[in-house]
Each structure stands twice: as C-alpha cells, then as structure tokens.
Amino acid sequence: MMGRNMHAQLIKQIDKPGGVKLQARIGITDHAYRWYFALNNSEKTALHQSLEALKHLDIQYQRRVALGAFKHIEAVHITDGRRLMASQGLSPLADDIQLAFEQLEAAEFHVPWWETTKRDVAEAWSANKAFNGVKRQQSERLFDAMKVVEWIVQSEDASPAPDIRTLSTMLFYDSKKLEGKSFANLIRRLMLGQLDDDVVNLMDDGSKLLEYFGISKYPMPMRLKASAQLVCRGVVDLSALHYGIGVSPDEVKDIEWLQRPPYLLFIENRASFERYVREIDDAGVVIYTAGFPPRHWLHAIEIIIDKIRTEVPVYHWGDRDVGGYRILAFLAKRLDIDIQPYLMGVDAPVPTQVGDELKEIPVVGLMQAIESARGYPSISALYEDLGRCQDTSLPWIEQEQIAPISPLEKS
C-alpha cells in the first residue's frame, strides 16, 4: 500500500497533460511526503526495496546521517519517464487525453448547441478538469446523457412521451438508468444554458426537468372542465361531466365550444382543482396545470384555448409564493396571453387558524419572480402593487387553505 502511494505521487510529477517528462529529480520532503516520514523503519525498508526493484528510476539517499539514525530517501531520479510508466502498465495522461478527444470529436448529436458544448468539454479535459462533473475517463457517461438531450430536442411537443422506463430501455437497454438522480442532474446541467429562466428556477433537479419534458414513471392525464365538445379520436361531450375529465394531452386534436365560456381559470394544485370543480357549478373553463405544466400539456392547452384566448378573461390560481408567481409568469409568456393572478395578489385574504405561524415571503423575491413577464398588463399591475407594498414581506398563501370561489362571484 505504501509503495503504491509513493509510485502514484512520483508518476503524478512526470505525467502531465502536455506529455510525460522523460527525466526528473523529485525531492522527498517531509512537507510533500509527510506520510513517508511517519512510517516505522521496517515499513520504510520495505518501501525502499520496492522502489529499488523498479527500472528507469534511481534513489538518492541522505548523504549525512547521524550514527544509528535511519537513512531516508532524499530524492528520486526518473531516468526514463515513459518506460517507467510502461513498466507499471500505466497509460500516459496525454495519450488518454488524445483518445478522449478522438472519441469526443467523433461523437455527433442532433442538438443545436452540441458543437459549443464539445469545445467546452475539450477545454476542460485538456486542463485535466471535469466538465459538469464528468471526468475525461467518463466520456461514455457524457455521451449517454447527450442521447437523452438529443431525444428531448428532437421530440415534438405534441408527441406522446414514453414512460421513463420504456425510454430508458429504448436508449440504453437498461430500464432504470434514467431514474438515477445523478444521471438526471447531469442531463439538466447539459441543458441549463438553453432553458427558459423560469424552467431553470422551478426545475431545480434533473428528475423534475425530465417530468417537464413528459418523461416520468407514471404519465399523468391532463385534467380540465369545460362545456364543450372535445375532439380526440372521437368527440367527447365535456358538458356531461360535472367534475371534468382526465385526458392524455397527445389525444387532444381540437375543441368546439357549445357557448362562449365566461372565463378561463388555471389551477396549480390538484386538490384545489378537484375541490373547485365539485363546489363551483358554472360554465367556466378550468384547467389543472400540475404546478409547472409539462411541455406536452402546454401544447394541448394551446389547442384548447386557441378560440377563446382573446375573448374571455384568463386567471391563474396558485400559491402566493415565489414558485406560484414563477408559474404565473411562465404561463403568460409561454401562452402569450394576459393572465390575471387570482386569489394570490397583494390584497388576497390570508386564511388563519388559531396557533398558526405564518410563513413570510420577501416582496423582492415575488417581484423578481414575475419581472420577466411585465409586458403583460395584469402582471405589470401586480408588479406595481408589490412595489407600492409598505411591508418587506407578505404571508405565504397556500391555495389549499382557501375555499374555492368563482371569478363570477368574486367580480
């Protein structure tokens, strides 16, 4: 074990990214090799013998040693670095880097930013550094992650996504590879520079990002309620369903309105959606967004709202916190419609119970969360309300704590 430690430290001194030093004198000081001087004499003797057995290496012992003192190594002279490494079965770092570069150069992915990423990877690996946590020796891990990125980039919003284990099997012949947390996080890091800021902020780990792209263990049907004819493989009369319907978003082809609805309401939380459709009986369109809606849900939502987007008031009901405000801003920008915050504005009633300790949300954080969508009048008005707020924070409002109320009643 001690011999391997010494060998590794010596090799590190001559094996450089630019090539192997053929000759070198390496001083064995108590600063750099403290562990060596801490060995007992028999351990040092065994280490000396193992070093003396090596070719292409000479040992220089201390010239002046007190009577009875142990003779330590003063320096090691490498006489032929390449042959020394070959004798130990070691591949030079420069050769490994060259091989990794050849593999990197040969790797092709149908991803617009792959060439830029490739240059960044080469720069990191040439300096013997990791790229997004991937070392030069782990190139296959990088390429596997890029396979997933490529699939995401090449897939269309309307295309049904296979469940996570099916896709994992398709890409890797390993049904559970995509469920690995560190692997999913690598995929996220590779995509960070290409994602909308709201997506980056809300999808703070790889698994959440995969779910946004429709890659999950149990794909969830989109829930909505409306008085309309939903066109899928056939026609579904939604007006016959008091509590709404759950439908796979890729099945949504069109929608025909029986009458113009009075409003469109997005609801972030599943429990709040289910309570709303059971307690509120009017002709409003209500769509559950699953928090931050997955990409293929957004495509279906665009189809559903296409004919009413500019004809009816549009609302979003979510938590009054940074996440809820980010979802509001994202929906406005992604759907390109003016969305009014519902029961989550500055003057929203705060539900309280005896003994409750209210969690405070900094106003500046709420303003930052919607700043990117200030081009939409309702969000701009909310931003101005926050700016005029006398308090530095507002109580967090969790929408599940609020009894549903129709925008028709509220207005």
C-alpha positions, -999 to +999 in steps of 0.1 A: +000+000+000+028+024+009+046+015-023+015+023-044+012+057-026+048+066-034+045+053-070+014+073-076+029+105-063+061+101-083+041+093-115+020+124-109+052+145-110+061+134-145+027+126-162+014+159-175-013+168-200+013+180-224+033+148-223+055+127-200+087+142-186+115+119-197+138+128-168+131+144-134+145+149-100+118+147-073+128+158-038+113+137-010+105+164+016+086+160+049+061+185+036+051+167+003+057+132+017+047+135+053+032+100+053+066+086+043+084+100+073+056+088+096+063+051+087+082+029+110+117+017+100+106-017+088+078-001+066+104+023+051+128-005+044+101-025+025+092+007+006+129+013-004+132-023-016+101-020-038+114+013-053+149-002-059+133-030-079+120-006-104+138+002-136+143+037-151+144+051-116+173+058-092+171+065-055+194+091-038+196+085+000+207+111+025+244+115+025+249+126+060+231+106+087+237+107+124+252+075+139+224+049+143+198+071+125+176+057+097+187+066+062+158+083+044+153+090+007+165+124-002+154+124-039+142+101-067+157+105-101+135+094-130+157+084-159+130+075-185+095+085-176+077+068-205+094+035-199+088+037-161+051+042-168+050+014-193+066-009-168+038-002-144+012-007-171+002+029-170-011+049-200+003+085-202-022+112-194-015+129-228-024+096-246-056+093-226-065+129-234-058+123-271-080+092-271-108+111-252-105+139-278-108+115-306-139+100-291-153+134-284-146+146-320-163+115-334-194+119-312-223+135-331-257+145-317-286+164-335-285+191-309-280+228-320-255+236-293-235+203-293-205+219-311-203+246-285-206+221-257-180+199-274-155+228-273-162+235-236-157+198-229-124+197-248-112+228-229-120+213-195-105+179-203-073+193-218-067+210-184-074+177-167-106+190-152-141+177-151-169+191-173-202+193-154-188+167-130-178+144-159-141+134-160-122+126-192-123+089-182-162+091-180-168+101-216-194+074-221-215+089-193-214+123-211-224+107-244-253+087-227-266+120-212-264+136-246-285+108-260-313+119-237-308+156-246-310+147-282-342+127-277-357+157-259-346+182-285-358+161-314-392+151-299-421+173-307-444+189-282-474+170-295-456+137-295-465+113-267-436+106-244-430+070-233-428+063-196-393+068-181-385+030-180-396+024-216-375+054-228-345+042-207-348+008-223-350+023-258-319+044-253-297+022-230-312-013-228-314-005-190-349+002-177-337+021-146-308+042-159-329+074-163-341+071-127-306+076-114-306+110-096-270+120-106-276+110-142-308+130-144-290+160-128-262+157-155-289+159-182-302+191-165-268+207-164-262+200-200-294+218-209-292+247-185-280+273-210-308+265-234-338+266-210-361+294-201-351+310-168-385+302-153-379+265-162-344+266-147-356+281-114-386+258-110-370+226-123-342+226-097-333+190-101-329+166-131-360+144-123-383+175-123-368+186-156-375+152-171-411+153-159-414+187-176-405+171-209-430+143-202-406+117-190-420+102-158-427+069-143-465+073-145-475+098-171-504+118-157-536+127-178-544+164-180-574+174-160-599+200-172-635+210-170-655+228-197-688+230-216-676+220-250-671+191-275-635+178-271-622+163-304-599+134-298-602+101-318-639+108-315-659+136-299-663+138-261-691+159-247-675+176-217-707+193-207-719+159-195-691+157-170-697+178-139-663+171-124-643+174-156-622+148-174-586+135-174-572+131-209-538+122-224-527+155-239-515+140-272-550+129-279-564+164-279-569+174-316-595+203-313-623+217-293-657+230-303-674+254-278-712+250-272-712+286-260-686+312-252-673+305-216-674+333-191-638+328-180-607+306-182-590+296-149-557+277-145-553+260-111-519+250-099-528+225-072-546+191-078-565+192-045-577+227-052-588+218-087-608+188-075-625+208-048-632+237-073-650+215-099-671+199-072-681+230-055-684+255-083-710+248-110-708+273-138-697+273-174-661+285-168-632+266-182-610+252-155-576+236-163-553+219-138-516+227-145-498+202-122-478+230-108-454+238-136-472+222-166-452+196-187-443+206-222-469+183-239-496+196-216-488+231-229-493+220-264-528+206-256-536+238-236-528+259-266-553+239-287-580+242-260-577+279-255-570+289-291-605+302-300-612+319-266-577+332-256-586+368-265-624+365-259-626+358-222-608+369-190-580+345-181-569+338-145-543+318-127-548+305-091-517+293-073-498+297-041-487+332-031-450+324-031-421+326-054-429+293-071-465+303-077-455+336-092-429+320-115-456+296-128-479+326-134-452+345-154-442+314-173-477+306-184-483+342-196-451+342-217-454+306-230-491+310-240-486+347-248-518+359-231-525+383-203-532+362-172-547+378-141-534+365-107-564+350-088-566+349-050-528+354-049-523+391-053-512+417-027-547+421-013-556+384-012-573+373+020-549+354+042-565+323+059-556+319+095-562+295+123-555+297+160-519+289+167-508+293+131-473+308+124-474+325+091-445+320+067-434+352+053-423+356+016-400+386+008-417+410-015-385+415-035-385+378-043-420+379-056-412+409-078-382+391-093-403+360-100-427+379-123-404+406-136-397+388-169-435+389-177-441+426-170-450+431-207-485+417-198-509+442-183-522+421-154-487+410-143-474+445-147-502+457-124-493+430-098-456+441-101-466+477-094-488+467-064-458+448-050-436+478-055-460+500-036-463+475-007-454+490+026-442+457+041-410+440+031-427+406+031-462+391+026-477+360+043-474+328+022-508+317+010-512+280+002-541+277-021-554+245-005-562+266+026-587+288+006-623+278-002-629+280-039-648+309-053-658+315-089-644+346-106-681+353-115-689+356-078-658+374-069-664+401-095 
